[in-house]
């Protein structure tokens, strides 16, 4: 008799467990279906996305090369301009400084003579 009662209680507990597990199993089933749909969409769209990323990377690389070339050209032009302007300006400034020093010496010589 104890075994029969234990078996009935066990069957009741198992039945309650199964009844409580049904919504969980249904939710898992819905989640798996949604995941399957998401994976199908991803598998369909991923090659296009990867191609676009590759194209963006290529275009960015080309733009960077063009910018680097332009910067090199600008740097070279700046060096040439600096060389062409700096040397005459320095020579003119040196000549002007020499002239001003000579003028100052000349004026101070004649002022001291009086």
Steps between C-alpha positions, in 0.01 A plus 500: 500500500787743578649428159173570331458834680861593423444410137180710484680797664791457264264496201319810628829687548618389157168612346524842666860531384401417142211749511732773631769415244269532198510887484876494537536250217267711282704813570821315418339379176402860404849626585660230286273592206588869535868415526473285188337788310765740622780266391341456157480878458856541619627229265317668214618856574848436641682460165366837383598661829851355482535617140393852600749502790774384264409771250500768770840380619639510146362850432635626834842358417500668159391833652777473758756439225377807309513713814853380579610582144345847526672560834835399350445740209402784732803434720729508198346826376536651849868402508561657158317820592682518831834452327422757230371762745711436807840541338429841338327627813795398718745660257291819484467511880877454537571775248248730666649430843845575362377823343331609824815421699708701252253790517506493879879497504513784247251713696667433834843583350384839372307580817802427718728713278307816572 
